[in-house]
Amino acid sequence: MKMEEATRFTSRCINGEPASCSFACPFHLDMRSFLEKAGKGRWAAAYKELKKSVVFPVIVSTLCDQPCRERCQRTLTGDEPIAIRDIEAAVVRYAKSRKPEAYFIPPKTQTVAVVGAGLAGLSCALGLAEKKYQVTVFEAREGWGGCLREHSEFEKFDEDIKLQFSAVSVEFKFGKEIKSLDELDGFDAIYIATGQDGSSFGLSDSWDSEMLITSNPKVFMGGGLCGASPMEAIAQGNELSKTIETFLQTGNVIKSPGGYDKSYCGRYLDHEDARSVPLVKATGADGYSEQEAKQEAQRCLKCDCEKCMRSCEMLALFRKKPHRMAIEVFTDSQSGSLSSRTMTRETYSCNICGYCKSICPESVDLGELLRFSRTARMNAGTHPAALHDFWLREMDFSTGEGEFRIVPDNSEYVFFPGCQLGASNPEHVYGAYNYLREKYNAGIYTSCCGAPAYWAGDEKRMNGNVERIKREWSEMGEPVFVFACATCESIFSIFMPEIKRISLYELLAKDESIVPAEAFSSASVFDPCAARGDENMMEGVRTLAQRGGIQLEELKEKNRCCGYGGHMRIANPKLYDQITENRSRAGDKPYIVYCANCREVFASREKECRHILDLVFGLETGLDIPSLEEKRKNSLNIKKTLLKELTGVDFVPEAHEWDSLKLEIPRDVQKEMDERLISESDLKETIWMAEKNEDRFYNETEDVYTASMVKPVLTYWVKYKKKAPEVFEILEAYYHRMHFIEE
């Protein structure tokens, strides 16, 4: 993996981008950082932040015309913009020590001449002197300050300049007018900053406004001479000191990376949760008191886009910014040890639901970044296989023993129920297929769309499944696929866009003779994450529910993942519990769902819910959830029933030597098994092998056996009692990823 392959996912992310006020500020002061420090009364830290950007804090906090206020997003809440300059003045006033830092840097041999001791020349000279260059400032007047010398407050400006130069060594030659640049031939670089109406030494026509260079390679020019305002002159000189430093080191002129595009005003955010806070008025003649300055600074909205990190439980848990996530995805791919992978838990804790992309103003998809990481790990053989093992085996079952297709000649439609609809409730498949067969002469094709492989990052398995489906679709005569599962439809739209698609609910809604049962007087439709953007599917479900007399109340947020997606519950059970609980509480009304997985999640949380097909076909269903074993049997029974009914073929499921065993599983143990994704067949096989080989532990006191079974990915363990020759009571079942070797 290359760095750019990972960072391309977050290249458009604007998190960390300077706030709009910082873009407007000629000094590009980090307003968020500065105002946060001031808001906490950390005057010394705030002063240091201010000094770093504005060079001369007293001058700027007195004279700045505050273009930042024109870009302050506090106005979006109906308030006045932040009084930045008044806060800056308070910071200068309340900072106990304003002594500039002395930098312990070896002195440089290169020499720089600055012509003009106005604001532009002084700021450039100071920046170069701090880096220990030998700087000489030539000024025609008898002192520094340029246009400020006539200002009524020059005395305090003079003190500010003295203070800032107190920690550096600069030679000032006042009363020395430079009439020709020939006088400065011995200097390695020259900055012309002679002020408004000053001399340009004949170089004005060759001046480059972007780089501040002239036709003379070592001569730079800027400040009031070139039309800069006093504040711009300070900022320009400070930035130019960095450009000149690069020139002295390399002989090349490279623009400092600190510059902003002045034509860009920064991002304006929605601030949907921000409340109105009025401007703080100073009560004293000298400006803000400490408390007033803190209160005014606290009005800052800290404008930065963190929408995805605030809205997604996973991102809020790990608290990593998108750009950092992309870098860590790359660095993890370079690591040779799984234990050193910093993004592993986060990578597999993502639902890959696309919600972050849907709310991001730049459509940054962090789920795709993490799926990319999963794919890279899978291809490299460094993926934690246990996190996806169960679902990939279920996919193999659904595309193998559980798959069948019956398509009449010239069928316009083929029903693709997906692997979970029938497993959860066979009546949903029977009802939907019988309707489609009678109304449209539709066929049926039971298989898996490939979502488990997609979520696992298993490209090989995914691509093989896609090619197989496309091949079989062609053999069917290229019918339109009818989907009851939003995940299946979304997978097809991504990988098989050539296959025409339609939602089952859209077709049902078009038939006005269908009047669903009124399960609730009022309810909310819970739209699955995979249905995002599928307006026809979402509208079809609402039409059916309303036709059944149900008053619908929309949830605040649509298309949030119920928690099932991405196989994240094994990787992060606590986060899974949090997400499923949050979705269950997202609305007070009962839920109408149209995803079998959503129904299972909410039923497990005892959230009142009904599948829309329950209402369409008049099915009385509670909150019962079939076990993993029952789901497989349901899928096989659908195949057995329809094959017999439609073709006369008797389907006989694959037999195993352990099928004859009977397990007595208490309700609480069954619940734990389902949560841990351990099926009854797994336990039967484990017990059968243990009994056959007499390879188990026996606790004579409790009359309890403990047996294990090592599989390629997991090792299963079961504690049981033998009730009869082929009857066993299950006491506990679990698994782990460790393998052990018997000697």
VOGU-3710 file (C-alpha; in Angstrom, 3 decimals, decimal comma):
1> mkmeeatrft> 0,000/0,000/0,000  1,174/3,506/-0,808  0,453/6,473/1,447  -1,585/8,234/-1,236  -3,808/5,174/-1,635  -4,985/5,637/1,940  -4,991/9,428/2,147  -7,064/9,806/-1,023  -10,108/8,790/1,026  -9,717/11,818/3,294
11> srcingepas> -8,084/14,276/0,890  -11,288/16,346/0,728  -11,829/16,332/4,502  -11,941/19,884/5,868  -11,449/18,950/9,508  -8,522/20,977/10,829  -8,862/23,561/8,065  -8,429/27,108/9,418  -11,659/28,802/10,436  -13,182/31,393/8,102
21> csfacpfhld> -11,998/34,212/10,388  -8,419/32,909/10,179  -8,579/32,994/6,392  -9,613/36,658/6,564  -6,895/37,538/9,081  -3,777/38,922/7,357  -1,683/37,094/9,978  -3,656/33,844/9,665  -3,931/33,780/13,454  -5,286/30,442/14,668
31> mrsflekagk> -8,423/31,954/16,167  -9,697/28,669/17,568  -6,541/28,062/19,561  -6,096/31,700/20,595  -9,679/32,176/21,782  -9,762/28,809/23,551  -6,741/29,827/25,624  -8,170/33,296/26,284  -11,529/31,786/27,195  -9,811/29,774/29,926
41> grwaaaykel> -7,900/32,799/31,209  -4,586/31,323/30,115  -3,204/34,757/29,317  0,454/33,765/28,921  -0,393/30,950/26,491  -2,809/33,181/24,577  -0,183/35,923/24,349  2,376/33,456/23,019  -0,113/32,332/20,349  -0,797/35,954/19,425
51> kksvvfpviv> 2,849/36,980/19,291  3,750/33,998/17,105  1,396/35,235/14,391  1,154/39,024/14,637  4,818/39,833/15,554  3,918/43,085/17,340  0,969/42,329/19,669  0,497/45,860/21,035  0,471/47,473/17,598  -1,890/44,903/16,124
61> stlcdqpcre> -4,294/44,852/19,087  -4,579/48,618/18,730  -4,632/49,229/14,991  -5,929/46,094/13,271  -9,066/46,809/11,240  -10,352/43,300/12,097  -11,291/41,792/8,719  -11,771/38,586/10,712  -15,020/39,943/12,140  -16,515/40,041/8,653
71> rcqrtltgde> -15,994/36,268/8,488  -17,067/35,425/12,036  -19,652/32,632/11,985  -21,122/33,780/15,287  -23,284/35,994/13,074  -25,040/32,837/11,812  -26,730/32,571/15,213  -27,981/36,155/14,946  -25,255/37,590/17,180  -22,547/40,195/16,691
81> piairdieaa> -19,125/38,860/15,675  -16,455/38,139/18,281  -14,614/41,279/19,453  -11,225/39,873/18,523  -9,182/43,056/18,865  -10,600/43,814/22,320  -9,717/40,287/23,441  -6,210/40,692/21,982  -5,781/43,927/23,938  -6,934/42,169/27,105
91> vvryaksrkp> -4,473/39,327/26,511  -1,623/41,832/26,137  -2,773/43,589/29,300  -3,179/40,499/31,475  -0,192/38,420/30,340  2,199/38,607/33,270  5,305/38,132/31,176  5,633/39,360/27,602  9,367/38,883/27,360  10,193/37,383/23,953
101> eayfippktq> 11,820/33,982/23,752  15,503/33,732/22,931  16,261/31,012/20,389  19,476/29,078/20,947  20,464/28,627/17,321  23,998/28,746/15,919  24,644/32,121/14,237  24,487/32,178/10,438  27,126/33,723/8,218  24,723/35,089/5,567
111> tvavvgagla> 23,889/38,769/5,676  20,606/40,508/4,892  19,961/44,196/4,269  16,526/45,626/5,024  15,885/49,032/3,512  13,251/50,754/5,621  12,417/50,448/9,321  8,679/50,614/8,922  6,333/47,783/9,856  7,217/45,620/6,833
121> glscalglae> 10,959/45,973/7,286  10,848/45,494/11,040  8,780/42,297/10,916  11,063/40,776/8,256  14,192/41,805/10,118  12,880/40,342/13,365  11,984/37,017/11,725  15,442/36,645/10,181  17,244/37,776/13,335  15,397/35,138/15,373
131> kkyqvtvfea> 16,979/32,559/13,058  20,394/34,165/13,768  20,987/35,724/10,361  23,114/38,884/10,307  20,554/41,611/9,618  21,213/45,297/9,014  18,287/47,740/8,770  18,819/51,011/6,901  16,382/53,843/7,646  16,469/57,386/6,242
141> regwggclre> 14,707/58,746/9,336  16,217/58,965/12,786  14,159/56,116/14,210  11,971/53,135/13,446  8,229/52,913/13,026  7,676/54,400/9,590  4,116/55,741/9,262  3,444/55,038/12,948  5,830/57,731/14,112  3,115/60,378/13,702
151> hsefekfded> 0,492/58,288/15,539  -0,765/59,605/18,888  0,038/56,271/20,545  3,486/55,861/19,052  5,059/55,793/22,495  3,460/52,450/23,362  4,132/51,148/19,829  7,776/52,105/20,311  7,867/50,091/23,536  6,378/47,083/21,728
161> iklqfsavsv> 9,050/47,237/19,020  11,819/47,567/21,590  10,469/44,601/23,512  10,307/42,313/20,489  13,849/43,187/19,371  15,258/42,818/22,898  16,045/39,124/22,420  17,778/39,383/19,021  20,767/41,093/17,495  20,002/43,520/14,642
171> efkfgkeiks> 22,108/46,440/13,482  20,026/49,570/12,858  21,500/52,388/10,793  19,171/55,335/11,237  19,562/58,509/9,207  21,092/56,408/6,455  19,297/56,797/3,149  20,131/54,183/0,513  20,202/55,880/-2,869  21,439/52,946/-4,929
181> ldeldgfdai> 21,415/49,211/-4,410  25,064/49,245/-5,399  25,672/50,362/-1,817  24,416/46,941/-0,669  26,424/44,715/-2,989  28,036/42,832/-0,116  24,742/41,513/1,272  23,409/38,053/0,400  19,802/39,243/0,268  18,030/42,590/0,254
191> yiatgqdgss> 14,471/43,529/1,237  13,186/46,845/-0,056  10,501/48,117/2,338  10,746/51,874/1,920  7,066/52,511/2,581  4,392/54,399/0,648  5,948/56,735/-1,921  9,386/55,295/-1,122  12,041/54,347/-3,669  11,782/51,041/-5,543
201> fglsdswdse> 15,210/51,523/-7,117  13,718/51,004/-10,559  12,463/47,503/-9,791  8,715/48,161/-9,510  7,984/47,005/-13,074  9,599/43,622/-12,414  7,946/43,065/-9,021  6,086/39,765/-8,565  3,149/40,336/-6,210  2,885/36,657/-5,368
211> mlitsnpkvf> 6,506/35,896/-4,501  7,597/39,496/-3,692  10,637/39,006/-5,913  12,157/41,323/-8,504  14,301/40,936/-11,594  17,330/41,032/-9,312  17,527/37,464/-7,889  18,562/38,540/-4,416  16,294/41,565/-4,075  12,809/41,284/-2,562
221> mggglcgasp> 10,254/44,071/-2,236  7,008/44,622/-0,342  5,112/46,523/2,332  3,499/49,932/1,924  5,710/50,604/-1,084  3,729/47,915/-2,922  0,310/48,949/-1,606  0,091/46,829/1,551  -1,861/48,171/4,521  0,002/48,446/7,841
231> meaiaqgnel> -1,323/45,091/9,046  -0,628/43,440/5,707  2,869/44,912/5,783  3,630/43,224/9,128  2,239/39,902/7,971  3,982/40,147/4,623  7,350/40,896/6,185  7,051/37,995/8,600  6,194/35,535/5,815  8,918/36,949/3,596
241> sktietflqt> 11,525/36,279/6,286  10,824/32,565/5,781  11,057/32,895/2,010  14,390/34,706/2,298  15,678/32,050/4,689  14,897/29,358/2,120  16,605/31,457/-0,559  19,725/31,800/1,583  19,809/28,056/2,256  19,050/26,747/-1,227
251> gnvikspggy> 19,467/29,582/-3,691  15,828/29,058/-4,752  12,759/31,157/-4,052  9,958/28,968/-2,721  6,816/30,494/-1,307  6,315/29,815/2,392  3,783/27,029/2,986  2,011/29,169/5,569  0,181/31,321/3,046  -3,563/31,173/2,431
261> dksycgryld> -5,581/31,837/-0,671  -6,964/35,303/0,083  -9,865/34,793/-2,302  -11,082/31,875/-0,170  -13,200/32,692/2,860  -13,229/29,271/4,504  -16,081/26,900/5,200  -19,294/28,086/6,766  -20,785/25,348/8,939  -24,409/24,817/9,943
271> hedarsvplv> -23,902/25,167/13,745  -27,259/23,462/14,206  -26,800/23,018/17,954  -25,320/26,462/18,681  -27,293/28,844/20,857  -27,356/32,609/20,625  -24,912/34,414/22,949  -24,808/38,248/22,784  -21,659/40,340/22,532  -19,993/41,079/25,886
281> katgadgyse> -19,731/44,838/26,466  -16,736/46,213/28,353  -17,685/48,000/31,567  -14,332/49,713/32,123  -12,687/52,569/30,216  -9,546/50,483/29,641  -11,408/47,644/27,943  -12,403/44,176/29,066  -11,867/42,957/32,586  -10,375/39,477/32,830
291> qeakqeaqrc> -13,804/37,924/33,334  -15,331/39,878/30,445  -12,485/38,919/28,124  -12,939/35,259/29,029  -16,698/35,439/28,463  -16,306/37,107/25,081  -13,671/34,586/23,983  -16,001/31,765/25,045  -18,548/32,985/22,487  -16,271/31,541/19,803
301> lkcdcekcmr> -17,903/28,587/18,039  -14,498/26,960/17,424  -15,546/26,603/13,793  -14,287/23,254/12,553  -16,135/20,491/10,781  -16,455/17,567/13,166  -19,873/16,457/12,023  -18,937/12,834/11,416  -17,047/12,576/14,709  -19,990/14,001/16,639
311> scemlalfrk> -22,633/11,921/14,884  -21,035/8,470/14,620  -20,711/6,422/17,806  -17,638/4,626/16,472  -15,772/7,807/15,543  -16,771/9,436/18,827  -15,428/6,416/20,717  -11,995/6,362/19,097  -11,712/10,151/18,735  -9,332/10,031/15,809
321> kphrmaievf> -9,531/12,691/13,160  -10,048/11,535/9,560  -6,628/12,623/8,289  -4,939/10,758/11,128  -7,050/7,670/10,436  -5,870/7,580/6,819  -2,223/7,873/7,847  -2,603/5,099/10,428  -4,293/2,859/7,868  -1,142/3,241/5,781
331> tdsqsgslss> 1,317/2,781/8,664  -0,583/-0,307/9,824  -0,107/-1,834/6,394  3,657/-1,481/6,801  3,771/-3,183/10,182  4,936/-6,753/10,463  3,273/-7,397/13,803  -0,452/-7,478/14,399  0,035/-6,204/17,941  1,507/-2,943/16,666
341> rtmtretysc> -1,462/-2,119/14,456  -3,068/0,999/15,897  -6,168/0,922/13,668  -7,177/-2,729/13,978  -9,961/-2,339/16,518  -11,267/0,786/14,825  -11,104/-0,755/11,364  -13,355/-3,627/12,381  -15,656/-1,549/14,607  -17,159/0,282/11,626
351> nicgycksic> -20,654/-0,555/10,351  -19,613/0,624/6,854  -23,062/2,189/6,691  -22,145/5,320/4,726  -23,677/7,698/7,267  -20,451/9,697/7,632  -20,415/10,269/3,884  -24,060/11,304/3,835  -23,590/14,091/6,391  -20,119/15,227/5,307
361> pesvdlgell> -20,169/18,476/3,299  -17,412/16,996/1,137  -18,867/13,443/0,993  -15,806/11,916/2,659  -16,495/8,214/3,215  -14,534/6,928/6,205  -16,324/3,600/5,945  -14,731/3,084/2,547  -11,340/3,961/4,027  -11,786/1,267/6,663
371> rfsrtarmna> -13,138/-1,237/4,157  -10,042/-0,484/2,066  -7,965/-1,295/5,149  -9,868/-4,555/5,622  -9,267/-5,489/1,996  -5,556/-4,730/2,268  -5,314/-6,844/5,427  -7,261/-9,703/3,852  -5,033/-9,679/0,767  -1,919/-9,593/2,941
381> gthpaalhdf> -3,172/-12,427/5,140  -2,979/-10,267/8,279  -6,714/-9,868/8,897  -8,308/-11,063/12,171  -10,238/-13,897/10,508  -12,382/-14,666/13,556  -14,241/-11,376/13,183  -15,771/-12,486/9,871  -15,526/-16,274/9,970  -19,158/-16,948/10,874
391> wlremdfstg> -20,642/-14,670/8,233  -18,345/-15,867/5,487  -19,322/-19,458/6,269  -22,959/-18,404/6,147  -22,338/-16,786/2,773  -20,794/-20,020/1,510  -23,889/-21,877/2,738  -26,264/-19,382/1,071  -24,404/-19,545/-2,240  -24,030/-23,315/-2,001
401> egefrivpdn> -26,476/-25,667/-0,320  -29,005/-22,930/0,372  -29,102/-21,572/-3,184  -31,616/-22,390/-5,922  -33,322/-20,631/-8,823  -36,505/-21,295/-10,714  -37,180/-18,895/-13,577  -39,922/-19,474/-16,169  -39,067/-18,695/-19,776  -39,437/-15,017/-20,708
411> seyvffpgcq> -39,901/-13,896/-17,095  -39,625/-10,134/-16,823  -38,849/-10,305/-13,102  -36,928/-12,583/-10,770  -37,363/-12,294/-7,008  -34,065/-12,114/-5,104  -35,043/-12,314/-1,417  -31,454/-12,407/-0,159  -30,153/-14,769/2,484  -31,707/-13,235/5,613
421> lgasnpehvy> -35,362/-12,604/4,751  -36,370/-16,263/4,519  -33,981/-17,315/7,270  -35,735/-14,895/9,583  -39,288/-15,689/8,422  -40,039/-18,090/5,526  -43,567/-16,678/5,228  -42,105/-13,418/3,929  -40,508/-15,257/1,018  -43,522/-17,456/0,317
431> gaynylreky> -45,925/-14,515/0,393  -43,786/-12,211/-1,739  -42,914/-14,888/-4,292  -46,486/-16,125/-4,666  -47,638/-12,555/-5,277  -44,922/-11,859/-7,840  -45,448/-15,186/-9,568  -49,199/-14,628/-9,939  -48,943/-10,942/-10,881  -45,796/-10,919/-13,036
441> nagiytsccg> -44,926/-14,566/-13,765  -41,747/-13,881/-11,789  -39,025/-16,377/-11,044  -37,128/-16,786/-7,787  -33,394/-16,892/-7,128  -32,260/-17,494/-3,554  -28,629/-16,738/-2,880  -26,398/-14,200/-1,153  -25,549/-10,835/-2,685  -22,023/-11,005/-1,242
451> apaywagdek> -22,394/-8,486/1,600  -20,399/-10,658/4,055  -17,438/-10,693/1,668  -17,878/-6,973/0,983  -17,788/-6,153/4,694  -14,879/-8,524/5,326  -12,794/-7,056/2,510  -12,635/-10,471/0,825  -12,134/-9,390/-2,788  -11,622/-12,866/-4,147
461> rmngnverik> -14,844/-14,227/-2,692  -16,743/-11,054/-3,600  -15,584/-10,953/-7,211  -16,285/-14,638/-7,667  -19,825/-14,185/-6,367  -20,446/-11,188/-8,622  -19,264/-13,004/-11,737  -21,396/-16,029/-10,878  -24,544/-13,922/-10,403  -23,973/-12,015/-13,632
471> rewsemgepv> -23,461/-15,261/-15,502  -26,643/-16,766/-14,107  -28,569/-13,546/-14,763  -27,539/-13,801/-18,406  -28,669/-17,439/-18,518  -32,079/-16,357/-17,127  -32,581/-13,948/-20,000  -31,513/-10,800/-18,093  -34,683/-10,214/-16,059  -35,251/-7,323/-13,655
481> fvfacatces> -34,252/-8,282/-10,105  -36,861/-7,606/-7,421  -35,318/-6,919/-4,010  -36,823/-7,135/-0,551  -33,428/-6,386/1,028  -31,921/-2,908/0,756  -28,426/-4,289/1,331  -28,770/-6,681/-1,605  -30,005/-3,887/-3,851  -27,151/-1,578/-2,822
491> ifsifmpeik> -24,541/-4,320/-3,428  -25,997/-4,929/-6,884  -25,955/-1,191/-7,655  -22,234/-1,035/-6,779  -20,979/-4,229/-8,399  -23,612/-5,135/-10,979  -25,144/-1,857/-12,228  -26,007/-3,475/-15,563  -28,655/-5,591/-13,835  -31,932/-3,673/-13,702
501> rislyellak> -33,375/-3,426/-10,193  -36,658/-2,632/-8,495  -37,838/-2,778/-4,915  -40,480/-5,310/-3,866  -42,111/-2,534/-1,836  -42,337/-0,274/-4,861  -44,198/-2,993/-6,778  -46,488/-3,746/-3,836  -47,260/-0,053/-3,323  -48,337/0,296/-6,959
511> desivpaeaf> -51,046/-2,307/-6,391  -53,863/-0,406/-4,683  -55,704/-3,653/-3,993  -53,100/-4,433/-1,341  -54,271/-3,028/1,988  -51,860/-3,961/4,788  -53,054/-4,705/8,312  -53,144/-1,864/10,821  -50,612/-3,157/13,317  -50,277/0,190/15,101
521> ssasvfdpca> -52,308/3,386/15,136  -49,065/5,329/14,753  -45,489/4,285/14,095  -42,172/5,379/12,596  -40,542/3,804/9,574  -36,965/2,798/10,361  -35,101/3,063/7,072  -32,047/0,792/6,888  -28,709/2,394/6,092  -28,490/0,530/2,793
531> argdenmmeg> -31,699/2,192/1,568  -30,103/5,640/1,668  -30,781/7,369/-1,634  -33,332/4,756/-2,725  -36,342/7,052/-2,610  -38,617/4,584/-4,422  -37,991/1,857/-1,850  -38,475/4,190/1,117  -41,595/5,766/-0,362  -43,053/2,354/-1,211
541> vrtlaqrggi> -42,859/1,251/2,428  -44,507/4,472/3,609  -47,276/4,170/1,055  -48,050/0,627/2,226  -47,995/1,571/5,921  -50,258/4,580/5,408  -52,633/2,562/3,266  -52,933/0,265/6,245  -54,181/3,178/8,328  -50,959/3,804/10,253
551> qleelkeknr> -50,143/7,412/11,117  -46,427/7,826/10,437  -44,064/9,987/12,438  -40,654/10,479/10,834  -37,514/9,830/12,849  -35,115/12,728/13,259  -32,338/10,862/11,464  -32,982/8,536/8,541  -30,883/5,643/7,295  -28,839/5,096/10,440
561> ccgygghmri> -27,324/1,628/10,782  -29,168/-0,526/13,306  -25,804/-1,959/14,375  -25,838/-5,148/12,315  -23,785/-3,918/9,373  -20,077/-4,440/8,903  -19,843/-7,484/11,219  -18,723/-5,169/14,006  -20,439/-6,779/16,997  -17,737/-9,418/17,497
571> anpklydqit> -14,984/-6,835/17,136  -16,587/-4,398/19,569  -19,505/-5,799/21,610  -19,833/-2,745/23,864  -20,047/-0,404/20,893  -22,566/-2,738/19,272  -24,716/-2,557/22,402  -24,477/1,234/22,422  -25,447/1,581/18,759  -28,350/-0,862/18,928
581> enrsragdkp> -29,639/0,811/22,087  -29,383/4,273/20,505  -31,295/3,165/17,415  -33,940/1,493/19,523  -34,472/4,745/21,397  -34,360/6,977/18,322  -38,156/7,154/18,281  -40,915/6,730/20,838  -43,307/5,087/18,389  -43,163/1,433/17,306
591> yivycancre> -41,026/0,814/14,235  -42,096/-0,376/10,812  -39,000/-2,049/9,337  -38,236/-3,606/5,964  -34,888/-5,191/6,736  -34,729/-8,620/8,411  -31,535/-7,637/10,231  -33,065/-4,421/11,581  -36,061/-6,408/12,816  -33,781/-8,869/14,602
601> vfasrekecr> -31,769/-6,110/16,268  -34,830/-4,257/17,527  -36,572/-7,425/18,647  -33,475/-8,311/20,672  -33,811/-4,901/22,346  -37,531/-5,494/22,930  -38,369/-2,514/20,770  -41,883/-2,902/19,417  -41,521/-3,423/15,679  -43,087/-5,191/12,713
611> hildlvfgle> -41,748/-5,993/9,279  -43,787/-4,320/6,553  -44,357/-7,767/4,995  -46,031/-8,892/8,243  -48,617/-6,200/7,587  -48,917/-6,863/3,858  -49,517/-10,597/4,334  -51,413/-10,352/7,620  -48,856/-12,294/9,648  -49,024/-12,309/13,425
621> tgldipslee> -45,446/-12,130/14,637  -44,075/-11,106/17,985  -40,521/-10,293/18,959  -39,253/-13,864/18,764  -35,931/-14,339/16,994  -35,040/-17,663/15,364  -31,805/-19,243/16,512  -28,886/-19,642/14,130  -29,816/-23,284/13,644  -33,433/-22,400/12,938
631> krknslnikk> -32,358/-19,840/10,363  -30,449/-22,436/8,387  -33,354/-24,851/8,594  -35,725/-22,101/7,423  -33,571/-21,445/4,351  -33,355/-25,130/3,494  -37,088/-25,628/4,021  -37,864/-22,814/1,575  -35,693/-24,512/-1,003  -37,239/-27,917/-0,264
641> tllkeltgvd> -40,824/-26,611/-0,395  -40,527/-24,537/-3,572  -38,514/-27,126/-5,468  -41,137/-29,754/-4,705  -44,051/-27,437/-5,495  -42,652/-25,983/-8,710  -40,506/-28,781/-10,147  -41,503/-31,920/-8,308  -37,904/-32,427/-7,217  -37,283/-33,756/-3,705
651> fvpeahewds> -34,477/-31,800/-2,119  -32,553/-33,639/0,577  -30,226/-31,435/2,663  -26,678/-32,583/3,247  -26,505/-35,125/6,084  -23,874/-35,267/8,848  -22,980/-38,008/11,242  -23,856/-35,785/14,193  -27,332/-34,815/12,965  -28,964/-37,529/15,090
661> lkleiprdvq> -27,754/-35,969/18,332  -30,366/-34,125/20,371  -29,317/-31,111/22,406  -31,243/-29,652/25,315  -30,261/-26,002/25,394  -31,638/-23,729/28,157  -33,037/-20,388/26,985  -30,254/-18,285/28,528  -27,546/-20,530/27,039  -29,217/-20,358/23,618
671> kemderlise> -29,276/-16,560/23,851  -25,551/-16,470/24,654  -24,796/-18,887/21,821  -26,636/-16,699/19,313  -24,861/-13,590/20,579  -21,512/-15,366/20,231  -22,538/-16,758/16,809  -22,245/-20,384/17,893  -24,746/-22,669/16,191  -26,304/-25,870/17,448
681> sdlketiwma> -24,543/-27,732/14,619  -21,172/-26,485/15,894  -21,910/-28,015/19,291  -23,247/-31,248/17,853  -20,085/-31,727/15,845  -17,917/-30,922/18,858  -19,755/-33,381/21,102  -19,914/-36,079/18,433  -16,145/-35,929/17,897  -15,495/-35,917/21,659
691> eknedrfyne> -17,757/-38,892/22,285  -16,498/-40,856/19,288  -12,819/-40,374/20,179  -13,394/-40,242/23,952  -11,404/-37,034/23,834  -12,935/-34,846/26,536  -12,505/-33,808/30,142  -14,800/-35,280/32,765  -15,706/-33,687/36,101  -16,849/-36,669/38,141
701> tedvytasmv> -18,136/-34,508/41,000  -20,524/-32,551/38,799  -20,957/-35,232/36,141  -20,009/-32,639/33,492  -17,999/-33,142/30,307  -15,902/-30,468/28,622  -14,952/-30,895/24,977  -13,277/-28,837/22,307  -13,098/-28,764/18,530  -10,324/-27,002/16,637
711> kpvltywvky> -11,392/-25,410/13,369  -9,194/-23,419/10,950  -10,143/-20,093/12,558  -11,741/-20,856/15,925  -11,555/-23,404/18,702  -14,998/-24,293/20,086  -15,604/-25,413/23,661  -18,737/-26,901/25,172  -19,677/-28,072/28,663  -22,444/-30,670/28,731
721> kkkapevfei> -24,154/-33,473/30,577  -25,023/-36,765/28,978  -28,737/-37,397/29,556  -29,213/-40,436/27,271  -27,210/-42,233/24,536  -27,693/-39,359/22,037  -29,198/-36,696/24,256  -27,037/-33,972/25,826  -27,789/-30,998/28,051  -25,716/-27,946/27,147
731> leayyhrmhf> -24,396/-25,968/30,116  -22,036/-23,525/28,391  -20,516/-22,868/24,976  -17,796/-20,483/23,858  -14,854/-20,179/21,504  -11,498/-18,469/21,235  -8,963/-17,733/18,531  -6,094/-19,668/20,083  -5,083/-23,067/18,771  -3,367/-25,627/20,918
741> iee> -1,240/-28,617/19,945  -1,424/-31,941/21,739  1,806/-33,871/22,187
//
